[in-house]
Amino acid sequence: MSGYLRRLFALLAAILSSLSLAACGTVDFSRPGIADPEAGYAAAFPWYAEFCALSQIRKRPGFGAEIRGDIGGHAVLYLNGACRGPDGTLIPCDTPGAGPEGGVGLSMNAHFRNAKWVAIPGRDFFFEGNLRPGETLTRARYAEVLAEARSLGLYDGVAFHDAAMTKAPPGLPPEAAKYEVSIATDYAVGLGRGRYCARAPMTRAQMLSMIAFLNAENAPYRRGEREFHWSLFQDNCIHLAHNALAAAGFWRRWPTHRPLPLAILDFPVPKNEFVNLMRRGNDATLLDPEAAFADPAARRAVLDFGTLPVRPGAIALSAPAWPANAVYETELGLVFYDEPTLGPYRHWLAEILATPRQHALEPNLHWYAARLHRLREERRPLPPEMADFGDRFYAALDRELAGIDRRLERLRAARTTPATGLALR
């Protein structure tokens, strides 16, 4: 047997074993929880990306489309500071023509035929369908969320594959069917799915680069030049989010549309990617200028975007599916694709959950303040070929230290004073 076949069989065996073990239990999405109020985080970091690994979905039978997903889950991306433009593209929220929402959620779905992703305006509607804390998701409230989604025109001009429409109840008009088969997958995702999310702060320049990448990914489908076909191994929802972050210099691009045998051996999945993002966003080795220079993505963050490759504010959040729920089951699974006994992902997740600075903003800022002050004090001569890079690295470090001080002052003030809505840029 060739080395390739041995690796392929080993991977498939690991996946099947992991699936069989995970199918026996559910995930507790109450840890780490949302440690910092959204308004406080957005005041400190008005530009950020949030990748979310979503659990399976299990709709209760007898009402609308009976959508029941597998334990691999789904993934979405929320961009604070990006908004829907009047022509269906993304634009910065601080430019003319942007909506009032302040952010946009993105979902890539196999349902779509002439789009790679759709944009959902507003954090509250994207995640919770604008339900209020303590409210029960009744069937009547579910219908109101559907109606609000239609009023927003989320799928205006978006064509679905015929196979997707067969999931809708018989007799439902096609436009209504789009919203029925997509709720809790593209929008109001928290109504039927638990989630692990990883936030990564961005600069405005990084967000502009992400916006440009995402618009370019969608353009040939919206123009009718190509028909979109989702692929688990070659081009899935995690590829899109991963490569949007790569456009901002966060990490290396993940190739898409590779030959299937290669793609099967190396494809992204939601829960693994959440851990990958948290580990990269808190990789302290990249705060060493020589290590950052040797890493192409980290070097690009410094040279192209004028920012440190690892910044304060990369934190984990989680939330279970909407608890008071008459529409969806709330005991849900989400698996790692990893060798179940020796694979590292379970250990890495446990470490993230056990480390306060990785899921609470104030400990995170204090840790980075101490680390960056020490780096500044211990600055050492660098090789001649790194001179320009080193100057830019330490200039970014100084800006970050000043920003941390402002953010900590803001958090201290927020504990004693009602929020003012001011943003720290």
C-alpha positions as a Markdown table, in Angstrom:
| # | Residue | x | y | z |
|---|---|---|---|---|
| 1 | Met | 0.0 | 0.0 | 0.0 |
| 2 | Ser | 1.3 | 3.4 | -0.9 |
| 3 | Gly | 2.1 | 6.1 | 1.7 |
| 4 | Tyr | -0.7 | 8.2 | 0.4 |
| 5 | Leu | -3.3 | 5.4 | 0.8 |
| 6 | Arg | -2.0 | 4.6 | 4.3 |
| 7 | Arg | -2.5 | 8.3 | 5.3 |
| 8 | Leu | -5.9 | 8.4 | 3.7 |
| 9 | Phe | -7.2 | 5.3 | 5.4 |
| 10 | Ala | -5.7 | 6.5 | 8.7 |
| 11 | Leu | -7.5 | 9.8 | 8.4 |
| 12 | Leu | -10.8 | 8.2 | 7.5 |
| 13 | Ala | -10.5 | 5.8 | 10.4 |
| 14 | Ala | -9.8 | 8.6 | 12.8 |
| 15 | Ile | -12.8 | 10.6 | 11.5 |
| 16 | Leu | -15.2 | 7.7 | 11.8 |
| 17 | Ser | -13.9 | 6.9 | 15.3 |
| 18 | Ser | -14.3 | 10.5 | 16.3 |
| 19 | Leu | -17.8 | 10.7 | 14.9 |
| 20 | Ser | -18.8 | 7.5 | 16.7 |
| 21 | Leu | -17.5 | 8.7 | 20.0 |
| 22 | Ala | -19.0 | 12.2 | 19.7 |
| 23 | Ala | -22.4 | 10.9 | 18.6 |
| 24 | Cys | -22.9 | 9.5 | 22.1 |
| 25 | Gly | -22.9 | 12.9 | 23.8 |
| 26 | Thr | -23.6 | 16.6 | 23.5 |
| 27 | Val | -21.4 | 19.7 | 23.9 |
| 28 | Asp | -21.7 | 22.1 | 26.8 |
| 29 | Phe | -21.6 | 25.5 | 25.1 |
| 30 | Ser | -22.0 | 27.4 | 28.3 |
| 31 | Arg | -18.2 | 27.5 | 28.7 |
| 32 | Pro | -16.5 | 29.9 | 28.4 |
| 33 | Gly | -19.6 | 31.9 | 27.9 |
| 34 | Ile | -19.7 | 35.6 | 26.8 |
| 35 | Ala | -17.3 | 37.1 | 29.4 |
| 36 | Asp | -17.5 | 40.7 | 28.1 |
| 37 | Pro | -20.5 | 42.7 | 27.1 |
| 38 | Glu | -20.6 | 43.2 | 23.3 |
| 39 | Ala | -20.8 | 47.0 | 23.7 |
| 40 | Gly | -17.7 | 47.0 | 25.8 |
| 41 | Tyr | -15.7 | 44.9 | 23.4 |
| 42 | Ala | -16.8 | 47.0 | 20.4 |
| 43 | Ala | -15.9 | 50.2 | 22.2 |
| 44 | Ala | -12.4 | 48.8 | 22.7 |
| 45 | Phe | -12.1 | 47.2 | 19.2 |
| 46 | Pro | -14.5 | 48.7 | 16.7 |
| 47 | Trp | -13.0 | 46.6 | 13.9 |
| 48 | Tyr | -13.0 | 42.8 | 14.5 |
| 49 | Ala | -13.7 | 39.5 | 12.9 |
| 50 | Glu | -15.5 | 36.7 | 14.7 |
| 51 | Phe | -15.4 | 33.2 | 13.5 |
| 52 | Cys | -18.1 | 30.8 | 14.9 |
| 53 | Ala | -18.2 | 27.1 | 14.8 |
| 54 | Leu | -21.8 | 26.1 | 14.9 |
| 55 | Ser | -23.2 | 22.9 | 16.2 |
| 56 | Gln | -25.6 | 20.5 | 14.4 |
| 57 | Ile | -29.2 | 21.7 | 14.1 |
| 58 | Arg | -32.2 | 19.5 | 15.1 |
| 59 | Lys | -35.6 | 21.0 | 14.3 |
| 60 | Arg | -38.5 | 19.6 | 16.2 |
| 61 | Pro | -40.8 | 17.6 | 13.9 |
| 62 | Gly | -44.2 | 18.8 | 12.8 |
| 63 | Phe | -43.5 | 22.5 | 12.1 |
| 64 | Gly | -42.1 | 23.9 | 8.9 |
| 65 | Ala | -39.1 | 22.4 | 7.2 |
| 66 | Glu | -37.7 | 19.5 | 9.3 |
| 67 | Ile | -34.0 | 20.4 | 9.2 |
| 68 | Arg | -31.7 | 18.0 | 11.1 |
| 69 | Gly | -28.0 | 18.3 | 10.5 |
| 70 | Asp | -25.0 | 16.2 | 11.3 |
| 71 | Ile | -22.5 | 16.7 | 14.1 |
| 72 | Gly | -19.9 | 18.2 | 11.8 |
| 73 | Gly | -21.8 | 21.5 | 12.2 |
| 74 | His | -21.5 | 24.7 | 10.2 |
| 75 | Ala | -19.4 | 27.9 | 10.3 |
| 76 | Val | -20.1 | 31.6 | 9.9 |
| 77 | Leu | -18.2 | 34.8 | 10.1 |
| 78 | Tyr | -19.3 | 38.1 | 11.7 |
| 79 | Leu | -17.4 | 41.3 | 10.7 |
| 80 | Asn | -17.8 | 44.3 | 13.0 |
| 81 | Gly | -17.3 | 47.4 | 10.9 |
| 82 | Ala | -18.4 | 45.9 | 7.6 |
| 83 | Cys | -22.0 | 46.5 | 6.3 |
| 84 | Arg | -24.1 | 45.6 | 3.3 |
| 85 | Gly | -23.8 | 48.1 | 0.5 |
| 86 | Pro | -26.7 | 49.2 | -1.7 |
| 87 | Asp | -25.5 | 46.9 | -4.5 |
| 88 | Gly | -25.3 | 43.7 | -2.4 |
| 89 | Thr | -21.5 | 44.0 | -1.8 |
| 90 | Leu | -19.8 | 44.7 | 1.5 |
| 91 | Ile | -18.6 | 48.2 | 2.4 |
| 92 | Pro | -17.1 | 49.7 | 5.5 |
| 93 | Cys | -19.8 | 50.8 | 7.9 |
| 94 | Asp | -18.2 | 54.3 | 8.2 |
| 95 | Thr | -18.8 | 55.1 | 4.5 |
| 96 | Pro | -21.8 | 56.6 | 2.7 |
| 97 | Gly | -24.4 | 54.1 | 1.7 |
| 98 | Ala | -23.8 | 51.7 | 4.6 |
| 99 | Gly | -26.7 | 50.6 | 6.8 |
| 100 | Pro | -27.0 | 51.5 | 10.4 |
| 101 | Glu | -26.2 | 48.1 | 11.8 |
| 102 | Gly | -22.5 | 48.4 | 12.6 |
| 103 | Gly | -21.7 | 44.9 | 11.4 |
| 104 | Val | -22.6 | 42.0 | 9.2 |
| 105 | Gly | -22.8 | 38.2 | 9.4 |
| 106 | Leu | -21.7 | 36.1 | 6.5 |
| 107 | Ser | -22.9 | 32.5 | 5.7 |
| 108 | Met | -21.8 | 30.3 | 2.9 |
| 109 | Asn | -24.4 | 27.7 | 2.1 |
| 110 | Ala | -24.7 | 24.8 | -0.3 |
| 111 | His | -28.2 | 26.0 | -1.1 |
| 112 | Phe | -26.9 | 28.9 | -3.1 |
| 113 | Arg | -26.6 | 28.8 | -6.9 |
| 114 | Asn | -25.6 | 32.3 | -7.9 |
| 115 | Ala | -23.8 | 33.5 | -4.7 |
| 116 | Lys | -21.0 | 32.2 | -2.5 |
| 117 | Trp | -22.2 | 34.0 | 0.6 |
| 118 | Val | -25.1 | 36.1 | 1.9 |
| 119 | Ala | -24.7 | 39.0 | 4.3 |
| 120 | Ile | -27.0 | 39.4 | 7.3 |
| 121 | Pro | -27.2 | 43.0 | 8.7 |
| 122 | Gly | -26.8 | 43.4 | 12.4 |
| 123 | Arg | -25.2 | 41.3 | 15.1 |
| 124 | Asp | -28.4 | 40.8 | 17.1 |
| 125 | Phe | -30.4 | 39.5 | 14.2 |
| 126 | Phe | -27.6 | 37.5 | 12.8 |
| 127 | Phe | -27.1 | 35.6 | 16.0 |
| 128 | Glu | -30.3 | 35.7 | 17.9 |
| 129 | Gly | -33.0 | 36.8 | 15.5 |
| 130 | Asn | -33.5 | 39.9 | 17.7 |
| 131 | Leu | -35.0 | 37.8 | 20.5 |
| 132 | Arg | -34.7 | 39.4 | 23.9 |
| 133 | Pro | -32.9 | 37.6 | 26.8 |
| 134 | Gly | -35.4 | 35.4 | 28.6 |
| 135 | Glu | -37.8 | 35.3 | 25.8 |
| 136 | Thr | -39.2 | 31.9 | 24.6 |
| 137 | Leu | -38.8 | 30.9 | 21.0 |
| 138 | Thr | -42.4 | 30.0 | 20.4 |
| 139 | Arg | -43.8 | 29.0 | 17.0 |
| 140 | Ala | -45.4 | 32.4 | 16.7 |
| 141 | Arg | -42.1 | 34.1 | 17.5 |
| 142 | Tyr | -40.3 | 31.9 | 15.0 |
| 143 | Ala | -42.8 | 33.1 | 12.3 |
| 144 | Glu | -42.0 | 36.7 | 13.2 |
| 145 | Val | -38.2 | 36.1 | 12.7 |
| 146 | Leu | -39.0 | 34.6 | 9.3 |
| 147 | Ala | -41.1 | 37.7 | 8.4 |
| 148 | Glu | -38.3 | 40.0 | 9.6 |
| 149 | Ala | -35.7 | 38.2 | 7.4 |
| 150 | Arg | -38.0 | 38.5 | 4.4 |
| 151 | Ser | -38.5 | 42.3 | 5.1 |
| 152 | Leu | -34.7 | 42.6 | 5.1 |
| 153 | Gly | -34.5 | 41.1 | 1.6 |
| 154 | Leu | -31.7 | 38.7 | 2.6 |
| 155 | Tyr | -32.1 | 36.6 | -0.4 |
| 156 | Asp | -33.1 | 39.2 | -3.0 |
| 157 | Gly | -31.5 | 38.1 | -6.2 |
| 158 | Val | -30.1 | 34.9 | -4.7 |
| 159 | Ala | -31.1 | 31.8 | -6.5 |
| 160 | Phe | -31.2 | 28.4 | -4.7 |
| 161 | His | -30.4 | 25.0 | -6.1 |
| 162 | Asp | -33.5 | 22.9 | -6.8 |
| 163 | Ala | -32.4 | 20.3 | -4.3 |
| 164 | Ala | -32.4 | 22.8 | -1.5 |
| 165 | Met | -36.0 | 23.8 | -2.2 |
| 166 | Thr | -37.2 | 20.2 | -1.7 |
| 167 | Lys | -36.6 | 20.6 | 2.0 |
| 168 | Ala | -39.4 | 23.1 | 2.3 |
| 169 | Pro | -43.0 | 22.1 | 3.1 |
| 170 | Pro | -45.1 | 21.3 | 0.0 |
| 171 | Gly | -47.0 | 24.3 | -1.4 |
| 172 | Leu | -44.8 | 27.0 | 0.2 |
| 173 | Pro | -44.0 | 29.7 | -2.3 |
| 174 | Pro | -40.4 | 29.7 | -3.5 |
| 175 | Glu | -39.4 | 33.0 | -2.0 |
| 176 | Ala | -40.8 | 32.0 | 1.4 |
| 177 | Ala | -39.2 | 28.5 | 1.1 |
| 178 | Lys | -35.7 | 30.1 | 0.9 |
| 179 | Tyr | -36.2 | 31.6 | 4.3 |
| 180 | Glu | -37.7 | 28.5 | 5.8 |
| 181 | Val | -34.9 | 26.2 | 4.9 |
| 182 | Ser | -32.2 | 28.7 | 5.9 |
| 183 | Ile | -33.2 | 30.0 | 9.3 |
| 184 | Ala | -30.7 | 29.1 | 12.1 |
| 185 | Thr | -28.1 | 28.3 | 9.4 |
| 186 | Asp | -27.7 | 31.6 | 7.5 |
| 187 | Tyr | -29.5 | 34.0 | 10.0 |
| 188 | Ala | -30.7 | 33.8 | 13.6 |
| 189 | Val | -28.1 | 31.1 | 13.9 |
| 190 | Gly | -28.3 | 30.9 | 17.7 |
| 191 | Leu | -31.9 | 29.9 | 17.7 |
| 192 | Gly | -31.1 | 26.3 | 16.7 |
| 193 | Arg | -27.4 | 25.9 | 17.1 |
| 194 | Gly | -24.8 | 26.2 | 19.9 |
| 195 | Arg | -21.6 | 27.9 | 19.1 |
| 196 | Tyr | -17.9 | 28.5 | 19.9 |
| 197 | Cys | -16.7 | 31.8 | 18.6 |
| 198 | Ala | -13.2 | 33.3 | 18.3 |
| 199 | Arg | -12.8 | 37.1 | 18.0 |
| 200 | Ala | -9.8 | 38.6 | 16.3 |
| 201 | Pro | -9.3 | 42.4 | 16.4 |
| 202 | Met | -8.6 | 44.1 | 13.1 |
| 203 | Thr | -7.4 | 47.5 | 11.9 |
| 204 | Arg | -9.5 | 49.4 | 9.4 |
| 205 | Ala | -7.0 | 48.6 | 6.7 |
| 206 | Gln | -7.2 | 44.9 | 7.5 |
| 207 | Met | -11.0 | 45.0 | 7.4 |
| 208 | Leu | -10.8 | 46.7 | 4.0 |
| 209 | Ser | -8.7 | 43.9 | 2.7 |
| 210 | Met | -11.1 | 41.3 | 4.0 |
| 211 | Ile | -14.0 | 43.2 | 2.4 |
| 212 | Ala | -12.2 | 43.3 | -0.9 |
| 213 | Phe | -11.4 | 39.5 | -0.8 |
| 214 | Leu | -15.0 | 38.6 | 0.1 |
| 215 | Asn | -16.5 | 40.8 | -2.6 |
| 216 | Ala | -14.2 | 39.3 | -5.2 |
| 217 | Glu | -15.1 | 35.7 | -4.1 |
| 218 | Asn | -18.8 | 36.5 | -4.6 |
| 219 | Ala | -18.5 | 38.5 | -7.8 |
| 220 | Pro | -18.4 | 35.9 | -10.5 |
| 221 | Tyr | -21.5 | 34.1 | -9.1 |
| 222 | Arg | -23.5 | 37.3 | -8.7 |
| 223 | Arg | -22.6 | 38.4 | -12.2 |
| 224 | Gly | -23.8 | 35.1 | -13.6 |
| 225 | Glu | -20.4 | 34.0 | -14.9 |
| 226 | Arg | -20.3 | 30.9 | -12.8 |
| 227 | Glu | -22.6 | 28.6 | -10.9 |
| 228 | Phe | -21.7 | 28.1 | -7.2 |
| 229 | His | -21.3 | 24.5 | -6.0 |
| 230 | Trp | -20.3 | 24.0 | -2.3 |
| 231 | Ser | -17.7 | 21.3 | -1.7 |
| 232 | Leu | -16.9 | 19.7 | 1.7 |
| 233 | Phe | -13.3 | 19.0 | 0.8 |
| 234 | Gln | -12.4 | 21.5 | -1.8 |
| 235 | Asp | -14.3 | 24.8 | -1.0 |
| 236 | Asn | -16.4 | 24.9 | 2.2 |
| 237 | Cys | -17.6 | 27.6 | 4.6 |
| 238 | Ile | -14.4 | 27.4 | 6.7 |
| 239 | His | -12.2 | 27.9 | 3.6 |
| 240 | Leu | -14.0 | 31.2 | 3.0 |
| 241 | Ala | -13.6 | 32.5 | 6.6 |
| 242 | His | -10.0 | 31.3 | 6.8 |
| 243 | Asn | -9.0 | 33.0 | 3.6 |
| 244 | Ala | -10.8 | 36.2 | 4.5 |
| 245 | Leu | -8.6 | 36.3 | 7.6 |
| 246 | Ala | -5.6 | 35.4 | 5.5 |
| 247 | Ala | -6.3 | 38.5 | 3.4 |
| 248 | Ala | -5.8 | 40.5 | 6.5 |
| 249 | Gly | -2.4 | 39.0 | 7.2 |
| 250 | Phe | -3.7 | 36.8 | 10.1 |
| 251 | Trp | -2.3 | 33.5 | 8.7 |
| 252 | Arg | -1.5 | 31.6 | 5.6 |
| 253 | Arg | -4.2 | 31.0 | 2.9 |
| 254 | Trp | -5.9 | 27.6 | 2.8 |
| 255 | Pro | -5.9 | 26.5 | -0.9 |
| 256 | Thr | -9.3 | 25.7 | -2.5 |
| 257 | His | -10.2 | 23.5 | -5.4 |
| 258 | Arg | -7.2 | 21.3 | -5.0 |
| 259 | Pro | -7.3 | 17.8 | -6.5 |
| 260 | Leu | -9.7 | 15.7 | -4.4 |
| 261 | Pro | -7.1 | 13.2 | -3.1 |
| 262 | Leu | -5.0 | 16.1 | -1.7 |
| 263 | Ala | -8.1 | 18.0 | -0.4 |
| 264 | Ile | -9.4 | 15.0 | 1.5 |
| 265 | Leu | -6.1 | 14.8 | 3.5 |
| 266 | Asp | -6.3 | 18.5 | 4.5 |
| 267 | Phe | -9.6 | 20.2 | 4.8 |
| 268 | Pro | -10.9 | 22.6 | 7.4 |
| 269 | Val | -13.8 | 21.8 | 9.8 |
| 270 | Pro | -15.6 | 24.2 | 12.2 |
| 271 | Lys | -14.6 | 23.1 | 15.7 |
| 272 | Asn | -11.0 | 22.5 | 14.7 |
| 273 | Glu | -10.8 | 25.9 | 13.0 |
| 274 | Phe | -12.1 | 27.7 | 16.2 |
| 275 | Val | -9.2 | 26.2 | 18.1 |
| 276 | Asn | -6.8 | 27.0 | 15.3 |
| 277 | Leu | -7.9 | 30.6 | 15.3 |
| 278 | Met | -7.6 | 31.0 | 19.1 |
| 279 | Arg | -4.1 | 29.4 | 19.0 |
| 280 | Arg | -2.9 | 31.6 | 16.2 |
| 281 | Gly | -4.4 | 34.7 | 17.7 |
| 282 | Asn | -2.6 | 34.1 | 21.0 |
| 283 | Asp | 0.7 | 32.7 | 19.7 |
| 284 | Ala | 3.1 | 34.6 | 21.8 |
| 285 | Thr | 6.1 | 33.3 | 19.8 |
| 286 | Leu | 5.0 | 35.7 | 17.1 |
| 287 | Leu | 5.7 | 38.6 | 19.4 |
| 288 | Asp | 9.4 | 37.9 | 18.9 |
| 289 | Pro | 10.5 | 40.1 | 15.9 |
| 290 | Glu | 12.7 | 37.4 | 14.4 |
| 291 | Ala | 10.0 | 34.7 | 14.6 |
| 292 | Ala | 7.5 | 37.2 | 13.1 |
| 293 | Phe | 9.9 | 38.0 | 10.3 |
| 294 | Ala | 10.3 | 34.3 | 9.5 |
| 295 | Asp | 6.5 | 33.8 | 9.3 |
| 296 | Pro | 5.2 | 35.1 | 5.9 |
| 297 | Ala | 1.7 | 36.1 | 7.2 |
| 298 | Ala | 3.1 | 37.7 | 10.4 |
| 299 | Arg | 5.7 | 39.6 | 8.3 |
| 300 | Arg | 2.8 | 40.8 | 6.1 |
| 301 | Ala | 0.8 | 42.0 | 9.1 |
| 302 | Val | 3.7 | 44.2 | 10.1 |
| 303 | Leu | 4.8 | 45.5 | 6.7 |
| 304 | Asp | 1.4 | 45.8 | 4.9 |
| 305 | Phe | -0.9 | 46.7 | 7.7 |
| 306 | Gly | 1.4 | 48.3 | 10.3 |
| 307 | Thr | 0.2 | 46.0 | 13.1 |
| 308 | Leu | 1.6 | 43.4 | 15.3 |
| 309 | Pro | 1.0 | 39.8 | 14.1 |
| 310 | Val | -0.6 | 39.0 | 17.5 |
| 311 | Arg | -2.7 | 41.6 | 19.2 |
| 312 | Pro | -4.6 | 41.9 | 22.4 |
| 313 | Gly | -8.3 | 41.2 | 22.1 |
| 314 | Ala | -8.3 | 37.7 | 20.6 |
| 315 | Ile | -10.8 | 36.0 | 22.9 |
| 316 | Ala | -13.1 | 33.0 | 22.8 |
| 317 | Leu | -16.8 | 33.1 | 23.5 |
| 318 | Ser | -19.6 | 30.6 | 23.4 |
| 319 | Ala | -23.4 | 30.3 | 23.7 |
| 320 | Pro | -25.8 | 27.3 | 23.7 |
| 321 | Ala | -28.8 | 27.2 | 21.4 |
| 322 | Trp | -31.6 | 29.4 | 22.5 |
| 323 | Pro | -32.7 | 27.7 | 25.8 |
| 324 | Ala | -36.4 | 28.4 | 26.0 |
| 325 | Asn | -37.2 | 26.7 | 22.8 |
| 326 | Ala | -40.3 | 25.2 | 21.3 |
| 327 | Val | -38.9 | 24.9 | 17.8 |
| 328 | Tyr | -35.4 | 23.3 | 18.1 |
| 329 | Glu | -33.8 | 20.7 | 20.3 |
| 330 | Thr | -31.1 | 22.2 | 22.4 |
| 331 | Glu | -28.9 | 19.1 | 23.3 |
| 332 | Leu | -26.6 | 19.3 | 20.3 |
| 333 | Gly | -23.3 | 17.8 | 19.1 |
| 334 | Leu | -20.2 | 19.3 | 17.4 |
| 335 | Val | -17.2 | 17.1 | 16.8 |
| 336 | Phe | -13.5 | 17.5 | 16.3 |
| 337 | Tyr | -12.1 | 15.8 | 13.2 |
| 338 | Asp | -9.1 | 14.4 | 15.1 |
| 339 | Glu | -7.7 | 11.1 | 16.4 |
| 340 | Pro | -9.9 | 10.5 | 19.5 |
| 341 | Thr | -7.3 | 9.4 | 22.0 |
| 342 | Leu | -4.0 | 10.9 | 20.9 |
| 343 | Gly | -5.2 | 13.9 | 18.8 |
| 344 | Pro | -4.3 | 17.3 | 20.3 |
| 345 | Tyr | -7.5 | 19.3 | 19.7 |
| 346 | Arg | -9.3 | 18.3 | 22.9 |
| 347 | His | -6.3 | 19.2 | 25.0 |
| 348 | Trp | -6.0 | 22.6 | 23.2 |
| 349 | Leu | -9.7 | 23.4 | 23.7 |
| 350 | Ala | -9.4 | 22.5 | 27.4 |
| 351 | Glu | -6.4 | 24.8 | 27.7 |
| 352 | Ile | -8.4 | 27.7 | 26.1 |
| 353 | Leu | -11.3 | 27.2 | 28.4 |
| 354 | Ala | -9.0 | 27.1 | 31.5 |
| 355 | Thr | -7.0 | 30.3 | 30.6 |
| 356 | Pro | -8.9 | 33.5 | 31.7 |
| 357 | Arg | -7.0 | 35.8 | 29.3 |
| 358 | Gln | -8.2 | 33.8 | 26.4 |
| 359 | His | -11.9 | 34.5 | 27.1 |
| 360 | Ala | -12.1 | 37.6 | 29.3 |
| 361 | Leu | -11.0 | 41.0 | 27.9 |
| 362 | Glu | -9.5 | 42.7 | 30.9 |
| 363 | Pro | -7.1 | 39.8 | 31.9 |
| 364 | Asn | -6.2 | 39.6 | 28.2 |
| 365 | Leu | -5.3 | 43.3 | 28.1 |
| 366 | His | -3.3 | 43.2 | 31.3 |
| 367 | Trp | -1.4 | 40.1 | 30.0 |
| 368 | Tyr | -0.5 | 41.8 | 26.8 |
| 369 | Ala | 0.4 | 45.1 | 28.5 |
| 370 | Ala | 3.0 | 43.3 | 30.6 |
| 371 | Arg | 4.3 | 41.2 | 27.7 |
| 372 | Leu | 4.7 | 44.2 | 25.4 |
| 373 | His | 6.3 | 46.4 | 28.0 |
| 374 | Arg | 8.8 | 43.7 | 28.6 |
| 375 | Leu | 9.5 | 43.3 | 24.8 |
| 376 | Arg | 10.1 | 47.1 | 24.6 |
| 377 | Glu | 12.5 | 47.0 | 27.5 |
| 378 | Glu | 14.4 | 44.0 | 26.2 |
| 379 | Arg | 14.7 | 45.2 | 22.6 |
| 380 | Arg | 17.8 | 43.8 | 21.0 |
| 381 | Pro | 19.8 | 44.5 | 17.8 |
| 382 | Leu | 18.4 | 42.7 | 14.8 |
| 383 | Pro | 20.2 | 41.5 | 11.7 |
| 384 | Pro | 20.7 | 44.2 | 9.0 |
| 385 | Glu | 18.2 | 42.6 | 6.6 |
| 386 | Met | 15.5 | 43.0 | 9.3 |
| 387 | Ala | 16.3 | 46.7 | 10.1 |
| 388 | Asp | 13.2 | 48.1 | 8.3 |
| 389 | Phe | 11.0 | 45.3 | 9.6 |
| 390 | Gly | 12.3 | 45.8 | 13.1 |
| 391 | Asp | 11.5 | 49.5 | 13.1 |
| 392 | Arg | 8.0 | 48.9 | 11.9 |
| 393 | Phe | 7.5 | 46.1 | 14.4 |
| 394 | Tyr | 8.4 | 48.3 | 17.4 |
| 395 | Ala | 6.4 | 51.2 | 16.0 |
| 396 | Ala | 3.4 | 48.9 | 15.9 |
| 397 | Leu | 4.3 | 47.7 | 19.5 |
| 398 | Asp | 4.3 | 51.3 | 20.7 |
| 399 | Arg | 0.9 | 52.0 | 19.1 |
| 400 | Glu | -0.5 | 48.8 | 20.7 |
| 401 | Leu | 0.8 | 49.7 | 24.1 |
| 402 | Ala | -0.9 | 53.1 | 23.9 |
| 403 | Gly | -4.1 | 51.5 | 22.7 |
| 404 | Ile | -4.1 | 49.0 | 25.7 |
| 405 | Asp | -3.8 | 51.9 | 28.1 |
| 406 | Arg | -6.8 | 53.6 | 26.6 |
| 407 | Arg | -8.8 | 50.4 | 26.5 |
| 408 | Leu | -8.1 | 49.6 | 30.2 |
| 409 | Glu | -9.1 | 53.1 | 31.2 |
| 410 | Arg | -12.4 | 52.6 | 29.2 |
| 411 | Leu | -13.1 | 49.3 | 31.0 |
| 412 | Arg | -12.4 | 50.9 | 34.4 |
| 413 | Ala | -14.8 | 53.7 | 33.6 |
| 414 | Ala | -17.4 | 51.3 | 32.4 |
| 415 | Arg | -17.6 | 49.6 | 35.8 |
| 416 | Thr | -18.7 | 52.9 | 37.4 |
| 417 | Thr | -20.3 | 54.9 | 34.6 |
| 418 | Pro | -23.1 | 54.0 | 32.2 |
| 419 | Ala | -21.8 | 53.2 | 28.6 |
| 420 | Thr | -21.5 | 56.2 | 26.4 |
| 421 | Gly | -21.2 | 54.4 | 23.1 |
| 422 | Leu | -17.8 | 56.0 | 22.3 |
| 423 | Ala | -15.4 | 53.9 | 20.3 |
| 424 | Leu | -11.7 | 53.6 | 20.8 |
| 425 | Arg | -10.0 | 53.5 | 17.5 |
